[in-house]
Amino acid sequence: MSKRIAITILLSLIGLTLLLTPLQAKRSPDIYYQDQVAVLMYHHIHDTDKSSSTITTALFQEQLQSLLSKGYHFITLSEFKQYMEGATVPSNAVLVTFDDGYQSFYTAAYPILKSLRIPAVNYVITNDLANPMGSYIPSMSKEQISEMTHATNFIDIGCHTNNLHHKLSDGNAALVGRLDAESDDAFKQRVLKDTQACVGKLAGLTDAPLDTMAYPFGITSPMATELIQQAGIRYAFTITPEMATRSTDHLLIPRINAGSPGITPALLHRSIQRRVLAQPGSAPLRVDAAAAAAQLGGSASAEGGALRLRLGREAFTLQVNAKAATRGVTRVVLREPVLREHGQVTIALDDLGALIGLPLVYTPATGTVAARVTPSVK
């Protein structure tokens, strides 16, 4: 009997210890960077084809799984565009892009992206849509593209020109070079009509806006950039290997190459780290806790010097000037203190997301907090 009592007391003490021990709000294990995006560039995924821009399915999957395990967060094209307009993105944000519209995206990359729920965008040479098997490397068909964009909420497409993905006789890219004796007006019409044709051919294959482009060979010129903008392109990607930030020119967005066979998962991680921009003294984004709770479908009420939030079945208490909150009877440690500012109780956005267990995004233009859309297959 005494042995049973001793075991009971021991278990009770363990339970009490767990209750009294502060919990760390669940969050990414490491923060390598914030408020910037690593835009990755791929072309061809194939197990037997060989080139400087072709990697195997195994390497592609290893790269993505490695980044996931290290705490990188993959975002959609829509989230990236919202970020460029002022919205927040998760720490360690990554956007996956592909160029050329190869069929291998559908047969090799898409199954991996779908299984890992990783968003991606493919920039398509739309002239190849008429005869997908006629190009040197087979291209995706309209049906394959439409299937992916409509079966998921995280696969997007964009323009890689209609018929300007080649070099002219003088070695210049067709998007920026001049044909023999081509006038300024003729050049402008050629580029403008090609971009409009590209957008038009993709229009029926997705429900998302078609306002992004990747420059062939990563090459553009001030005039070419102005012309694609006139055709409705708002965001365009180069191959300059840098991080993307809000201050980046929306029509000159850099990308980091990830699609060469020698880029191991470890090398890709280091490649991103080398390009992270220093952010000295950057303060965490803070939000009005009560307003955020209401925008997330919950409520808030003041209780003395504290603010009580209710979201669904969960209740949280924020104590002003404390770097902790309570969830029920559990004390949860925060990274930043809860503050009272201008009559509002504020909390760091990352702390709020970690506390309630939802990745959040803040849009300054509307002053709203919302949960990030979870990648899903319909």
N, C-alpha and C positions, 0 to 999 in steps of 0.2 A: 504493500500500500504506500509506504514512504517513497519507494522508487517512482511510483506513478505520480505522486504529488510533486516530486522533484522535477519530473519531466514536464508536468503541467506548468509549473512556475517558470521553468526555462523557456518554454514556448511563449508564455505570456510576456516575458522580458524581451524576447526577440521581436515579438509583434509590436511592443511599445517602442522599442528602439527604432523600428522601421517607420512608425508613425511620427516620431519626433525628429527623425533625420530629415533635413531639408532636401528636397529633390531639385535636381537641375532641370530647368525647362528643356524639353527635347528640342535639339537643334543640330545643325550640321557639325560634324566632328572638327572640321577645320574651315576657316574663312581665309581664302587666299586673296580675294579681292571683292570689292563691293561697288555697286553703281557703275559697272562697266561689263562688257560682254565679249567673250571670245567667240568669234564667228569662224567656224571650221569649214574648210573647203575640201570636197571630194569630187571625183569624176566617175570612176569605173570600179565595180566590185566583181572580180572574176577569179576563179581558181586556176585557170590555165593560161589566160591571156597575160602577156608581160609588157609593161611599159612603166615609165616614170610616174604615171598618174593612175596606176592600177594596183589595187591591193586585194588580198584574198578575203573571203568571207570570214575566215577564222580571225585574221588580224583586225578586221573591222569590228567584229563582235568583242574581241579582247580589248580594243581601245575604248569602246563605249562602256563596257562593264568595269573597266579600270577607273574611268572617270566617275562613274556612278559610285563606286566604292570609296573614292576619295572625297566625296561630298560635292561634286559638281551638280548643278541643276540645269537641265535642258529646258529651253523655252521654245514657244511656238513663234512663227513669223509674226503673227498678230501681236503677241506680247512684245516682241522686239520693236515693232513699229510704235506701239504705245509707249515703250521706254524712250524711244527717240523723241517722242512728243512730250515727255516729262514724267511718265509713270515710273514706278519702281520696278525692279527685277530682283529675284533672289540673289543672295551672295553666290559667287562662283558660277555666274550665268553663262550658258553656252548655247549657241544657235548652230545647228547642223545644216550645211548647204551642199548641194550637188550641182554640177554643171553638165550640160550637153543632152540631158534627157535620154540617156542610154537605157536599154531594156534591162540591163543588169540591176538598175535601181529597183525595178519591179520584182525581178526574180530572185535577187540575192540580198539587197539592202533592206527592202521593205519588210520581209518576214522578220528580220532581226529588230528593226525599228518597232514593228508592231508588238513583238513579244516583250520588248523592254519598255514599251510605251514612251519612246523617244521621238519628239517632233523633228521634222526635217522639211526642207523645201528644195525642189528640183527645178533648175532653170533650163527650159526646153528650147531647142532649135526647131521652131514650128514648121519650117519647110520640110522637115523629115517626117512629119505626121502623115503626109500623103502616101509615103512608101517606107514604113518603118524598117523593113528588112533590106532596103536598098542601100543604106549607108554602110560604110566600112565596118563600123561597130553597130549592130542592130539597135534601133531606137524603140522607145515605148510607143504603143499604139494609143489612140484616143480612148479606147475602151479601158485599157489598163490604167491610164491616168485618171479617168473618171471614177473607176472603181475605188482607187485609193483615196481620192479627195472626198468621196461621198461616204465611204465606209468608216472613216475616222474623222476626228476633229483636230488632227495634228499633222497631216500631210498636206503640203501646199505646193503650188507651182508658180513659176514666173517666167519672164521672157529672157531668152539668150539670143535675141534677134530672130527674125524670120529666115532671112537668107544672107546674112552678113557675117557669118562665122567662117571667114577665110581671109587669106592674105592676097593683096593685089600684086600685080606683076612687079611693082617697085618695092615690095616687101612690107608695105604699110597694111595695117588691119583695115578691112573693108568698111568698118564703122567710122574710121577717121580719115582714111586716105581718099584720094581723088582718082576717078577713072580718067582715061586719056581725054584731055581737052574738056573736062567736066567743069561747068561754071558753078559759082557759089549757089545760085538758085537751084540748079539741077542736083547738086550735092544735098542741099537741104531737103528737097523733095524726096530724094532717094532714102535718106535716113528716116525722115518723118513717116513716109508711107510704109517702110519696112517695120518700124516699131508699131505702128497702128495695125498692120497685118498680123504681127505676132500677138498682140493683145486680142485681136478679133478671133484668131484661131483657137485661143485658149479659153475664150469667154464661156463656151458651153460645157467646159470640162470641170468647172469648179464653181461653187457658190460664193467664194471669197473674192474680195477686191483684187484686181490684177494691176497693181501699181508698183511692182518691184522688178528689177532687172539685174542680171550679172553681165558685165561687159565681156565680150569675147577676148580671150587672151589677157583680160584685165586691163585693156587699153581703152582710153577715151581721150577726148579733147574738149576744151571749153565749148566749142560749137556743137559737137556731138552730144554733150551732156545737156546743153540747152534744148536741143531738138527732141531728145527722148522725153525731156520734161514737158515739152509742148504736147507730146503724144500721150501724156497722162502718167508717166513714170514719176513716182515721188521718192523712191529709195533705190539706189543702185550700188552694186558691189564690185570692188576691185580685187586685186590679188596682193595689195600692199600688206605685209605681215605685221599688223598691229592690232591692239585692242580697240573695240568700238566704244565710244562714249557719246553722251548727248551733244557734246560740242563738235562731234565729227560731222563733216559735211554730209548731208543725207544722200547725196548723189556720188559720194566718194568713200563708201564704207569699206574699211579694210577687212581682210580675211586671213586666217592662219592656215597654211596647208597642212592637212592631216592625211591626205590620200596618196602618199608615196610609199613604196614597199619597205623602205628602211625606217619608217617612223613607228617604232615600237610604242606600246602604251606608256612606258616610262619616259621615252623621248618626247612624246606628245605632251605629257604633263609638264616636263621641263620647258618645252617650247612655249607653252602658255604662260608659265611662271616668268620666263625671261621678258615677256612683253607686258606684264601687268604694270599699269601706270601708278606711280606713287600718289597717295592721297593724304598728304600731311595734315593733321589736325581736323580731318573730316568728322563731323559730329553725326551720330545716328539720327535717323529721321524719327520724329516724335509725332504722335497723333492724339487727338482728343479721345480719351478712352470711352466716354459715354456716347459720343457721336458714332464712333467706330462700332460699338456694340449694337446700336440701333441699325446701322447700315448693314450689319451682318445678320439681322433678323432677331436680335436680342433686346435687352433692356438694361438700364442702369439706374441705381438709386443711391443717394448719399446716406451714409450711416456715420454720423459724427465726423471724424477726420478721415474717413475711408470712403471708398467708392465700391459698391457691390455691383458686379456685372452678372447677368444671367443670359446664357446662350444655350438654347435647347434645355437639356436636363442638367447642365453643369452650372455651378455658381462659383464666382471668383471674387475675392476681396482684395482691393488694391489699397495699400496704406501709403499715404503721401510721405515722401522723403525716404522710403524704404526700398531696398534692392531685393525685395521678395514680395510674393503674393500668396494668398491661400486659396487652395482648391479643395472645398469641403473642409476637412480637418488637416489637410496636408499643406505644409509650407513649401513653396516653390521658389527657388533662387532665380533672380533676374540678372541680366548683365548690366542694366542701367537702372538708376533709381526712378521710382514714380514721382512725378513733380506736380505742383500746382502752378500753372502759368496762365496769367491773364484770366483768372477765374475758372480755368478748366483743369481737370486732372489729366495729365498726359503720360503716355507710356511709349517707350521705343517700339516702333512697328515690329521689329524682329522679335522683341520680347513678347508682344501680344500674340503674334503668330505661334511662337513656341509654347506659350502658356495654354492656348486653346487648341493647339494641335492642328492648325490649318496654315498653309502657306498663303500669305496675304500680299496684295498689291495695292499701292496708293496712287491715285491719279490727282495731281495737283490742280488740273484744270477744273475739275468738278469737286475737289475736296473730299473724295469718297474712298473708303476702304472696302475691298471686296476680296473674297477667296479666289485664289488662282483656279482656273478651269483645269480639271484633271484630264489628261489625255485618255481618250476612250475609243473603243471600237464599237461601231453601231451594229 
